[in-house]
Amino acid sequence: MGLLAGGLLTLDLLFPPPLQRLQDLSVTVTDRTGEPLRVFTNRAGAWRLPAAAEQVAPLFVDLLLAYEDRRFNDHPGVDPLAVLRAAGQNLTAGHVVSGASTLTMQVARLLEPRPRTLRSKLIEMARAAQLEWRYDKQAILGMYLTLAPYGGNVEGIRAASLTLFGKPPKELTPAEAALLVALPQAPSLLRPDRAAERARAARDKVLDRAVLAGALSPRAAQEAKQEPVPAGKLALPASAPHLADLLRAAHPGAPLVATTLDGGLQRSVELLARREVETLHERAGIAVLVVDNRTRRILAWVGSPDFLDERRQGPIDMVRAVRSPGSALKPFIYGLGFDDGVIHPLTQVADVSTRFGDYAPRNFDRGFSGDLTIAEALQRSLNVPAVLVLDRVGPVRFAEALRRAGVTLVMPPGTTQPGLPVALGGASISLLDMATLYAGLARDGLVAPLRADPAAEGKAQEGEEVRLLSSAAAQQVRAILEGAPPPAGVVQDQGQQALGPIALKTGTSFGFRDAWAFGVTERFTVGVWVGRPDGTPSPDRYGRNTAAPLLYRVYDLLPRDRGRPAGPLAAGNAPPVLLRRLNAGDPTLAAGPRQPDRLRLVFPSNDMVLEALGPDGQGDPLTLSATGGRRPLSWLVDGRRVAVTPIRRDVEWRPDGAGTVRITVLDADGRSDSATVEIR
């Protein structure tokens, strides 16, 4: 006996159960509650979801054991009584009329499919004993529930329950459970979508067997027989395909991948996008992002209305695609202007034809509005005032401020430094990054990455928030945008108005290629992009008439609790004398609380970290920039003069290595401004 036991143990170690099929599972991407959003086929092209006994209705297990293996909980993998019964019946009939396969033997066959021969049956019996030796009954039952065939490429109870009934197996009725017990006996012959009567007969046979075994009452069985069998198969969930692809790649080998999405909201926004895109050009696309500002979790991610629509380039994720934002960056230019003391919401500015060197911006309607306040200029998204403010803030400093907040502007080919056209869409950015910035307005100027992957939240380090704007500036910008008029044709009912205003900003890129709309409330940020993914212009489609109405419809889908508004505009009394008017061409007239002619180092700013060293350790050129002061300007690094600029207010400087340096600009009157920065 000892030798026999040793031999069996050796065979068990040399020939372990082949579990490769059990490990080749479909990946399921779920919403924040665990509800499936998208299910992928496995490597073999099958829908195979992992299942355990506790994931199915107890009634299903009762019916399964009553029909397939009444002594499952007692036998060691092979049922001797069933073997004797089958042998007697087959000998009496002269041919095979009954089998003796236990559930464990069926699992052995599913793990290692073989031709139906006597040799195969003996191997299955040996494998069944081995499985019983290694695993408990619940684990073996889980293997069956995962691998049982249900016709076509559907395998396992969970995939079958979803495709036939659109529900998890925990919610099966007696009729549904009986059908799913019967189908694996002959999945091709009993498919209800192809052979409804055979499927019904097989189901009813399971119900009759359950009554004989005491697993079901006669009345319950009779009622179950009255239910029709399903006439077709349902598609498995396929929501949020772009994000699902992204997260599946981020978690290789994981059969279950969670997201922060709200499944119901995601499906509603997808349906809304599909309806809306039908009113646009046949090659147009839509992308939508919904963010919970309190947690920065993404609640809905729509990269395109239809992932499979090649005509609209549906596989391209327009949430992450880099496009020109038009004037959608203006709020952050104004916000930095508030923080720099360059402007005040009530500062007067002239919207008139203005040249900035060889650059002469014009408004969307090709006209000008004359004198108005900064708040009005932002609400109406006028171009000249925005460029004028960016000229004071400095386009390099603006781009660097965004970079420090985790958002990078992509400059046009051949452009090394951002210029004034950045204010009007002269650099590109993604919808995801834009929504990140707008969510910062609701977070009092603090910006941090948006989250769609709960697994990444635990890895987030403290201090990941970066202050882009002061709390006061962020609230001023949001209050100004709350005063912007809604798009034409959008009329909110009294209930919606009571929920509080939406801080709205739209944008349209050059040539009507991209239409944008962003909305911010205390609780939610919504971003919308509309356009053609191939970059072809869409004449007469712009932010206010295309993206903004869709944005308001998305807000109608959100919970009614939008949080508190930022308004009314916290502008206070009239601005200080030095901030009462912003004029073009004379930066000293808008120097804020500083002295009127004060010299100011625009770039770099203090405590900035500059990634300026190449792979070889050599420094790349940096453009140092200043405003104000009387020329010529002298430029010093750690007290050593590196350049003098008689005319220009900027200069190129190449760091000679890593470390902390102090950069100083000195004007002809001896005034100076400095910044300490780190070179990496």
C-alpha positions in Angstrom: 0.0 0.0 0.0 2.9 2.3 0.8 4.5 1.6 -2.6 1.1 2.2 -4.3 0.6 5.5 -2.5 4.1 6.6 -3.3 3.7 5.7 -6.9 0.4 7.6 -7.2 2.0 10.7 -5.5 4.9 10.5 -8.0 2.5 10.4 -10.9 0.5 13.3 -9.4 3.7 15.4 -9.3 4.9 14.3 -12.7 1.6 14.9 -14.4 -0.3 17.7 -12.6 -3.8 18.6 -13.8 -3.6 20.7 -17.0 -5.1 24.1 -15.9 -4.2 26.1 -19.0 -7.8 26.4 -20.2 -8.9 27.4 -16.8 -6.4 30.2 -16.7 -7.2 31.5 -20.2 -10.1 33.8 -19.1 -11.9 36.7 -20.5 -11.0 40.1 -19.1 -13.9 42.0 -17.5 -13.7 45.7 -17.0 -16.1 46.9 -14.4 -17.6 50.2 -13.2 -17.1 51.5 -9.7 -19.8 49.1 -8.3 -18.4 46.0 -10.0 -21.0 45.9 -12.8 -19.4 44.8 -16.1 -18.7 47.6 -18.5 -16.8 45.6 -21.2 -16.0 41.9 -21.6 -13.1 40.8 -23.9 -12.8 37.3 -25.5 -9.9 35.2 -24.2 -6.9 34.2 -26.3 -8.9 31.3 -27.8 -11.6 33.7 -28.9 -14.2 32.5 -26.3 -16.3 34.4 -23.8 -15.1 32.6 -20.7 -15.6 34.4 -17.3 -14.4 33.0 -14.0 -17.2 31.6 -11.8 -17.5 30.3 -8.3 -20.5 28.5 -6.6 -21.3 31.6 -4.5 -21.7 33.7 -7.7 -24.7 31.6 -8.9 -28.2 31.1 -7.6 -28.3 28.2 -5.1 -31.2 26.8 -7.1 -29.0 26.4 -10.1 -26.5 24.3 -8.1 -29.4 22.2 -6.7 -30.8 21.5 -10.3 -27.3 20.8 -11.6 -26.5 18.2 -9.0 -30.0 16.7 -9.3 -29.6 16.3 -13.0 -25.9 15.6 -13.4 -24.4 14.1 -10.2 -26.6 13.4 -7.2 -23.7 12.0 -5.2 -21.2 14.7 -6.1 -20.6 15.7 -2.5 -19.9 12.0 -1.5 -17.9 10.3 -4.3 -14.1 10.6 -4.8 -14.4 11.8 -8.4 -15.7 8.6 -9.8 -19.2 7.3 -8.7 -19.0 3.4 -8.5 -22.8 3.1 -8.3 -23.2 5.2 -11.5 -20.6 3.1 -13.2 -22.4 -0.2 -12.3 -25.8 1.3 -13.3 -24.5 2.5 -16.7 -22.7 -0.8 -17.4 -25.9 -2.8 -16.7 -28.0 -0.6 -18.9 -25.5 -0.6 -21.8 -25.1 -4.4 -21.6 -28.8 -5.0 -21.6 -29.4 -2.7 -24.5 -26.4 -3.9 -26.5 -25.2 -0.3 -27.1 -24.4 2.8 -25.1 -27.6 4.3 -23.6 -26.2 5.8 -20.4 -23.0 7.3 -19.2 -21.4 7.5 -15.7 -19.6 10.8 -15.9 -19.5 12.7 -12.7 -19.1 16.5 -12.6 -15.5 16.0 -11.7 -15.0 13.7 -14.7 -16.6 16.3 -16.9 -14.2 18.9 -15.5 -11.3 16.6 -16.4 -12.7 16.4 -20.0 -13.2 20.2 -20.2 -9.6 20.8 -18.9 -8.1 18.3 -21.4 -10.5 17.6 -24.3 -10.0 14.2 -25.9 -11.9 12.0 -28.4 -14.7 9.9 -26.8 -12.9 6.5 -26.5 -12.5 4.0 -23.7 -8.9 5.1 -23.2 -10.1 8.7 -22.9 -12.7 7.6 -20.3 -10.1 5.9 -18.2 -7.8 8.9 -18.3 -10.8 11.1 -17.3 -11.4 8.9 -14.3 -7.8 9.1 -13.2 -7.8 12.8 -13.7 -11.0 13.1 -11.7 -9.5 11.2 -8.8 -6.5 13.5 -9.0 -8.7 16.6 -9.0 -10.5 15.4 -5.9 -7.1 14.7 -4.3 -5.9 18.3 -4.9 -9.1 20.4 -4.6 -12.2 20.6 -2.5 -15.7 20.2 -4.0 -16.4 23.9 -4.2 -13.3 24.5 -6.2 -14.2 21.7 -8.6 -17.7 23.0 -9.0 -16.2 26.4 -9.8 -14.1 24.8 -12.6 -17.2 23.4 -14.1 -19.1 26.7 -13.8 -16.2 28.4 -15.6 -15.6 25.9 -18.5 -19.1 24.4 -19.3 -19.9 24.9 -23.0 -23.0 26.8 -24.0 -22.8 26.9 -27.8 -20.6 28.9 -30.1 -17.9 30.7 -28.2 -19.8 31.1 -25.0 -18.4 29.1 -22.1 -19.2 29.1 -18.4 -22.3 30.0 -16.5 -21.6 33.8 -16.2 -21.2 34.3 -19.9 -24.2 32.1 -20.7 -26.4 33.9 -18.2 -25.4 37.3 -19.6 -25.8 36.4 -23.3 -29.1 34.5 -22.9 -30.8 36.5 -20.1 -28.8 39.7 -19.7 -28.4 39.1 -16.0 -25.8 37.6 -13.6 -26.3 33.9 -12.6 -27.1 35.0 -9.1 -30.5 36.2 -10.4 -31.6 33.2 -12.4 -35.3 32.0 -12.2 -36.0 28.2 -12.0 -36.8 28.1 -15.8 -33.6 29.9 -16.7 -31.5 27.8 -14.3 -33.0 24.6 -15.8 -32.1 25.7 -19.3 -28.5 26.5 -18.4 -28.2 23.0 -16.7 -29.4 21.3 -19.9 -27.5 23.2 -22.6 -24.0 21.8 -21.9 -25.3 18.3 -22.7 -25.4 19.2 -26.4 -24.7 22.9 -26.7 -24.9 23.0 -30.5 -28.1 21.0 -30.8 -29.9 22.7 -28.0 -29.2 26.4 -28.7 -32.5 28.1 -28.0 -31.9 30.7 -30.8 -31.7 27.8 -33.3 -33.7 25.0 -31.9 -36.3 26.5 -29.5 -38.4 23.3 -29.2 -35.4 21.0 -28.4 -34.2 23.5 -25.9 -37.6 23.7 -24.2 -37.8 19.9 -24.1 -34.4 19.6 -22.5 -35.2 22.3 -20.0 -38.4 20.6 -19.0 -36.6 17.3 -18.6 -34.3 19.0 -16.0 -37.3 20.4 -14.2 -38.9 17.0 -14.0 -35.7 15.5 -12.7 -35.5 18.2 -10.1 -39.0 17.4 -8.9 -38.1 13.7 -8.5 -35.0 14.7 -6.5 -36.9 17.0 -4.3 -35.0 20.1 -5.5 -38.2 21.7 -6.8 -41.9 21.5 -6.1 -44.2 20.2 -8.8 -46.0 23.6 -8.9 -42.8 25.6 -9.3 -41.7 23.2 -12.0 -45.1 23.6 -13.8 -44.9 27.4 -13.6 -41.3 27.3 -14.9 -42.4 25.3 -18.0 -44.8 28.1 -19.0 -41.9 30.5 -19.6 -40.6 30.8 -23.1 -37.0 30.1 -24.0 -35.0 33.1 -25.2 -35.2 33.6 -29.0 -31.8 35.0 -29.4 -28.5 36.0 -27.8 -27.7 39.3 -26.2 -24.4 41.1 -26.7 -22.0 41.2 -23.8 -21.4 44.6 -22.3 -19.2 46.8 -24.4 -19.3 50.2 -22.7 -16.3 52.6 -22.4 -14.2 50.6 -25.0 -11.4 53.1 -25.2 -10.8 53.3 -21.4 -11.3 49.5 -21.1 -8.5 48.9 -23.7 -6.3 51.3 -21.9 -6.8 49.8 -18.4 -6.6 46.2 -19.7 -3.1 47.0 -21.1 -2.2 48.6 -17.8 -3.1 45.4 -15.9 -1.8 42.5 -18.0 -3.0 39.1 -16.9 -5.7 40.5 -14.6 -9.1 38.9 -15.3 -11.0 41.7 -13.5 -10.1 45.4 -14.0 -12.1 48.0 -12.1 -12.7 51.6 -13.1 -14.1 54.7 -11.4 -16.9 55.0 -14.0 -20.6 55.2 -13.1 -22.0 52.4 -15.4 -25.5 53.9 -15.7 -24.1 57.4 -16.5 -21.6 56.0 -18.9 -24.3 54.2 -20.9 -26.5 57.3 -20.9 -23.8 59.6 -22.1 -22.8 57.1 -24.8 -26.4 57.0 -26.0 -26.6 60.8 -26.0 -23.4 61.0 -28.0 -24.7 58.4 -30.6 -27.9 60.4 -31.0 -26.2 63.7 -31.3 -23.6 62.6 -33.8 -26.3 61.6 -36.2 -27.1 65.3 -36.7 -23.5 66.0 -37.7 -21.3 65.2 -40.7 -21.1 61.4 -41.5 -17.4 61.6 -40.5 -17.8 63.7 -37.4 -17.0 62.4 -33.9 -17.8 63.3 -30.3 -15.9 62.9 -27.1 -17.2 63.5 -23.5 -15.6 63.4 -20.1 -17.4 63.8 -16.8 -15.5 64.3 -13.6 -16.4 64.3 -9.9 -14.5 67.3 -8.6 -14.5 66.1 -5.0 -12.5 63.0 -5.8 -11.1 63.8 -9.2 -12.6 60.5 -10.3 -13.8 60.2 -13.9 -17.5 59.1 -14.0 -17.9 58.9 -17.8 -15.4 58.5 -20.6 -16.7 58.6 -24.2 -13.8 58.5 -26.7 -16.2 58.2 -29.7 -19.9 57.6 -30.2 -19.2 54.1 -31.8 -16.0 52.3 -31.3 -16.6 50.1 -34.3 -17.6 52.9 -36.8 -14.6 53.1 -39.1 -16.2 55.8 -41.1 -16.1 58.1 -38.1 -12.7 56.7 -37.0 -14.4 55.3 -33.9 -11.3 53.4 -32.6 -9.5 56.7 -32.0 -9.9 57.8 -28.4 -10.6 61.6 -28.8 -10.4 62.0 -25.0 -6.7 61.6 -25.3 -6.1 62.9 -28.8 -4.2 66.1 -29.0 -6.1 69.0 -30.7 -6.1 72.7 -30.8 -8.3 74.1 -27.9 -9.2 77.4 -29.6 -9.9 79.9 -26.9 -10.6 77.3 -24.2 -7.3 78.1 -22.4 -8.3 81.8 -21.8 -9.6 81.4 -18.3 -6.2 80.2 -17.1 -4.5 83.1 -18.8 -6.8 85.5 -17.0 -6.4 83.6 -13.7 -2.6 84.0 -13.8 -3.1 87.7 -14.7 -5.2 88.1 -11.5 -2.4 86.4 -9.5 0.3 88.5 -11.1 -1.5 91.7 -10.3 -1.6 92.5 -14.0 -5.4 92.7 -14.1 -8.6 92.9 -11.9 -12.0 91.7 -13.0 -13.1 95.3 -13.3 -10.0 96.5 -15.1 -11.0 98.4 -18.3 -9.6 97.1 -21.6 -10.1 98.2 -25.2 -11.0 95.5 -27.6 -9.7 97.3 -30.7 -7.5 96.4 -33.6 -4.1 95.8 -32.1 -0.8 94.5 -33.4 1.7 92.6 -31.3 4.7 92.8 -33.5 3.7 91.0 -36.7 0.7 89.3 -34.9 -2.7 91.0 -35.2 -5.5 88.9 -33.6 -9.1 89.4 -34.5 -12.3 88.2 -32.9 -14.4 85.3 -34.0 -17.0 87.6 -35.6 -14.2 89.6 -37.2 -15.3 92.8 -35.4 -14.3 94.6 -32.2 -16.3 95.7 -29.1 -14.4 98.8 -27.8 -14.1 99.4 -24.1 -15.2 96.9 -21.6 -14.1 95.2 -18.4 -11.8 92.2 -18.1 -14.7 90.1 -16.8 -16.9 91.0 -19.8 -14.0 90.2 -22.1 -13.6 86.7 -20.7 -17.4 86.1 -20.7 -17.5 87.1 -24.3 -14.2 85.3 -25.1 -12.8 88.3 -27.0 -9.4 87.6 -28.5 -7.5 90.9 -28.3 -7.9 91.3 -24.5 -6.8 87.7 -24.0 -3.7 88.1 -26.1 -3.0 91.4 -24.3 -3.2 89.7 -20.9 -1.0 86.8 -22.1 1.6 89.4 -23.3 1.7 90.6 -19.7 1.8 87.2 -18.1 4.3 85.8 -20.7 3.5 82.9 -23.0 6.6 81.0 -21.8 5.6 81.4 -18.1 2.1 80.4 -18.9 3.2 77.2 -20.6 5.6 76.4 -17.8 2.8 77.0 -15.2 0.7 74.4 -17.0 3.6 72.0 -17.3 4.2 72.2 -13.5 0.5 71.4 -13.0 1.0 68.2 -15.1 -0.4 69.5 -18.4 1.8 69.9 -21.5 1.1 72.0 -24.5 2.2 70.5 -27.8 3.7 73.2 -30.0 3.3 73.3 -33.8 6.1 71.7 -35.7 9.1 74.0 -36.0 8.1 76.0 -32.9 10.5 75.9 -30.0 8.9 78.3 -27.7 5.2 79.2 -27.0 4.1 82.6 -28.3 1.1 84.8 -28.0 -1.0 82.6 -30.4 -1.3 80.1 -27.6 -4.1 82.2 -26.2 -6.2 81.5 -29.3 -5.3 77.8 -29.9 -1.8 78.1 -31.2 -0.8 74.9 -29.2 -2.5 71.6 -28.9 -3.8 69.7 -25.8 -6.1 66.8 -25.1 -9.6 66.8 -23.7 -8.3 64.9 -20.7 -5.8 67.5 -19.9 -8.3 70.4 -20.5 -10.7 68.7 -18.1 -7.9 68.4 -15.6 -7.4 72.2 -15.7 -11.1 73.0 -15.4 -11.6 70.6 -12.5 -8.9 72.7 -10.8 -11.2 75.8 -10.9 -13.6 73.9 -8.6 -10.7 72.9 -6.4 -9.7 76.5 -5.7 -6.8 76.5 -8.2 -5.3 73.1 -7.2 -4.6 70.8 -10.1 -3.9 67.1 -10.0 -4.3 64.2 -12.5 -7.8 62.8 -13.0 -8.4 59.2 -12.1 -10.1 56.4 -13.9 -8.1 53.5 -12.3 -8.9 52.8 -8.7 -5.8 50.7 -8.4 -3.7 53.8 -9.1 -5.3 55.8 -6.3 -3.4 53.9 -3.7 -0.2 54.7 -5.4 -0.8 58.4 -5.6 1.7 60.3 -3.5 0.9 63.0 -1.0 1.5 66.5 -2.4 0.5 65.5 -5.9 -1.7 68.6 -6.1 -0.1 71.6 -7.7 -1.3 75.1 -7.3 -1.9 76.6 -10.7 -4.0 79.6 -9.4 -4.6 81.1 -6.0 -7.9 80.3 -4.4 -9.1 83.9 -5.0 -8.1 83.9 -8.7 -9.7 80.5 -9.3 -13.0 81.7 -7.7 -12.9 84.9 -9.7 -12.5 83.0 -12.9 -15.2 80.6 -12.1 -17.6 83.4 -11.0 -17.0 85.2 -14.3 -17.7 82.1 -16.3 -20.9 81.4 -14.3 -22.1 84.8 -15.7 -21.5 83.8 -19.3 -24.8 83.4 -21.2 -25.9 79.8 -22.1 -25.8 78.9 -25.8 -28.6 79.9 -28.1 -31.6 77.7 -27.9 -30.7 76.2 -24.5 -33.4 77.1 -22.0 -33.2 75.7 -18.5 -36.4 75.0 -16.7 -37.0 76.3 -13.2 -35.8 73.0 -11.7 -32.5 73.2 -13.5 -32.0 76.9 -12.7 -32.4 76.1 -9.1 -29.5 73.7 -9.3 -27.1 76.7 -9.7 -25.3 78.1 -12.7 -22.7 76.3 -14.8 -19.4 78.0 -15.3 -19.3 77.7 -19.1 -16.4 78.2 -21.5 -16.3 77.3 -25.2 -13.6 77.2 -27.8 -13.3 76.8 -31.6 -10.0 76.0 -33.3 -8.9 77.6 -36.5 -10.9 76.6 -39.6 -13.8 75.1 -37.5 -11.7 71.9 -36.9 -12.5 71.5 -33.2 -15.5 72.6 -31.2 -15.1 72.6 -27.4 -17.2 73.2 -24.3 -16.3 73.0 -20.7 -18.6 73.3 -17.7 -17.7 73.6 -14.0 -19.9 73.4 -10.9 -18.6 72.8 -7.4 -19.2 69.0 -7.8 -18.9 68.2 -11.5 -16.7 69.1 -14.5 -17.9 68.2 -18.0 -15.8 68.5 -21.1 -17.1 68.0 -24.6 -15.2 67.9 -28.0 -16.9 67.8 -31.3 -15.2 67.6 -34.7 -13.8 65.3 -37.3 -11.0 63.1 -36.0 -9.2 63.4 -39.4 -8.9 67.2 -38.8 -11.1 68.2 -41.7 -12.9 71.5 -41.1 -16.6 71.5 -40.2 -17.9 74.9 -41.4 -20.4 76.6 -39.1 -19.8 74.1 -36.3 -18.2 75.9 -33.4 -18.2 75.6 -29.6 -21.3 77.6 -28.7 -23.6 76.1 -31.3 -22.3 72.5 -31.3 -20.4 71.4 -28.2 -22.2 73.7 -25.6 -25.8 72.4 -26.1 -24.5 68.9 -25.8 -22.7 69.8 -22.5 -26.0 71.1 -21.0 -27.7 67.8 -22.0 -24.9 65.9 -20.2 -25.5 68.0 -17.1 -29.2 67.0 -17.2 -28.0 63.4 -16.7 -26.1 64.2 -13.6 -27.3 64.2 -10.0 -29.2 67.3 -9.1 -26.7 68.2 -6.3 -24.2 70.3 -8.3 -22.8 72.0 -5.2 -22.5 75.7 -4.4 -21.9 78.3 -7.1 -18.8 80.5 -7.0 -20.7 83.8 -7.7 -21.5 86.5 -7.4 -18.3 87.9 -8.8 -15.9 88.6 -5.9 -14.6 91.8 -7.6 -15.0 94.1 -4.6 -14.9 97.8 -5.3 -13.2 99.6 -8.1 -9.7 98.3 -8.8 -6.6 100.2 -7.6 -5.5 103.1 -9.8 -2.7 101.1 -11.4 -5.2 98.4 -12.4 -8.0 100.5 -13.7 -7.0 100.2 -17.3 -4.9 97.8 -19.4 -3.5 99.3 -22.5 -1.7 97.6 -25.4 1.9 98.4 -26.2 2.9 99.7 -22.7 3.5 97.1 -20.1 4.2 99.7 -17.4 0.6 100.8 -17.4 -0.5 97.4 -16.0 2.1 96.5 -13.5 -0.4 96.0 -10.7 0.5 96.7 -7.1 4.2 96.9 -8.1 5.8 100.2 -9.1 4.6 101.4 -12.6 8.0 100.8 -14.3 9.1 97.8 -12.3 11.5 95.4 -14.0 10.1 91.8 -13.7 11.6 88.5 -14.5 8.9 86.6 -16.4 10.7 83.3 -17.0 11.9 81.5 -15.1 9.9 82.0 -12.0 11.2 81.4 -8.5 11.5 77.7 -7.3 10.9 76.4 -10.8 12.4 73.1 -11.8 13.7 73.1 -15.4 14.3 69.9 -17.3 17.1 71.3 -19.4 19.8 68.6 -19.6 19.9 66.2 -22.5 20.8 62.5 -22.3 24.5 63.4 -22.6 24.3 65.8 -19.7 24.7 68.9 -21.8 22.4 71.8 -21.3 19.7 72.7 -23.9 19.1 76.4 -24.6 16.6 78.2 -22.3 14.9 81.5 -23.1 15.1 83.9 -20.2 12.4 86.6 -20.4 11.6 89.9 -18.6 9.2 92.7 -18.8 9.4 96.4 -17.7 12.5 98.2 -16.8 14.7 100.5 -18.9 17.0 98.9 -21.5 19.7 97.7 -22.0 19.1 94.7 -19.7 21.9 92.7 -18.2 21.5 89.0 -17.5 23.4 87.3 -14.6 23.6 83.7 -13.5 25.0 83.2 -9.9 26.3 86.8 -10.1 28.2 86.2 -13.4 27.1 88.3 -16.4 26.1 86.0 -19.3 24.5 88.5 -21.7 23.4 92.1 -22.4 20.4 92.9 -24.5 20.1 96.5 -25.7 16.7 96.0 -27.4 15.2 92.6 -26.6 13.7 91.6 -23.3 14.7 88.0 -23.6 17.9 86.0 -24.2 19.0 82.4 -24.8 21.1 80.8 -22.1 22.5 77.3 -22.0 23.0 75.7 -18.5 26.4 74.1 -18.0 25.2 71.4 -15.7 22.7 70.3 -13.0 22.1 72.1 -9.8 20.5 75.2 -8.3 21.3 78.6 -9.8 20.1 82.2 -9.2 19.1 84.1 -12.4 19.0 87.9 -12.2 18.0 90.5 -14.7 19.3 94.1 -14.2 18.1 97.2 -16.1 19.9 100.5 -16.9 18.7 102.2 -13.7 20.1 99.4 -11.5 16.7 97.8 -10.7 16.7 94.0 -10.7 14.6 90.9 -10.3 15.8 87.4 -9.5 14.6 83.8 -9.4 16.3 80.7 -7.9 15.7 77.6 -10.0 16.8 74.0 -10.2 18.4 72.7 -13.4 17.9 69.0 -14.1 
